[in-house]
């Protein structure tokens, strides 16, 4: 990736690997009929929804040092963004399961 800085590339590779392993865990749960607790489900879904690799285009040419990106405040912001995505998806799934094809949005 010629247009991104090395630190952003490393973060993307790490976050994408974490995503892939989470998808494998999710597939394993389905294959084995495993049911997670709500807390574990949300933790896994935060990863399988894929928000962390999607942050890469935003940061790819900012050349932000790892000290900034791994600061607890920055990690909290990223976590809250991921959580928002997960909760919006869960809400959408629940609405769809309740209303079915009647939804217009």
N, C-alpha and C positions, 0 to 999 in steps of 0.2 A: 504494500500500500504506500505509494509514493507521496500521497498528499497528507498523510497523517504522521504525527510525531511518534517516536518509539514508545514513549510511556503510554500513550493512548492505545497503541497497538497491543501492548502487553496487557492492559486492562481489558480490552475487547476479547483477546484470546482467553484470558482467565474467566471472564463472565460468560463467554460462549461455552466453554468447557463445563462450567457449573450448570448452565442451562441443559446441555446434552445429558449430563449425569442425572439431573432431576427428571428429565423426560424418560430416561431408562428406569428410574425408580418408580415413576408413575405407571409405566407399562408393566413392570414387574408386579406392582400392586394389583393391577387389573387381571393379569394372568393368574395370580395366586388367589384372587378373591379377597385380598386384604382391604380392610377399611381403616383409615387413619382417624385419629382424634381430630376435632375441629382445628385445634392449634397446629397439629402436624400437617393437616390438609392445607391450611392457609400458608404455612411456611413453604411447603412444596409448590403450591400454586403460584406463590410470589416468584419462584424461579421458572416454572414451566410456562408462565404467561409471556416470558421473554422480554421484560422491560429493561433489564440491565444491558444486554447487548444492543438494545435500541438507543441507549444513551450515547453510543459511540459516535454517530454522525455529528452530534452536538459538540463533543469534546475533541474530535479528531485532529483539529489543527490549532487547538488552544495552547498546546504544550504546557499543560498543567503538571506541576511536579506531583509525585505520588504522595508527598507529605500533605498537600492540599486535598487531593482526592480521597485520601484515607483518614482525613480529620473526622472526628466523631460527628461534628455538625453536618458535614457534607454527606457522610454515610447515612445520617438520619434523613436528610432531604431525599436522597436516592431511595431509601427504604419507604418513605411516605409516598413517593411517587408510584413505586411498585405496588404498595398496598392499595392506593386509590384505584389503580388499574384492575387489580384482583377483585376488589369489592364492586366495582362497576360491572365487571364480567359476571360475578355471582348474581348481582341484582338482575342483570339482563337474562340470565339463564332461568332464574326464578319467575320472572315475568312471562317469559316465553312458555315455560312449563304450565303456568297458570292460565294464560290467555291463548296459547297456541298460535295459530295462524291469524288470529284477529288483530295482532299488533300491526300498527302502521308505521312505527318508528324504528 
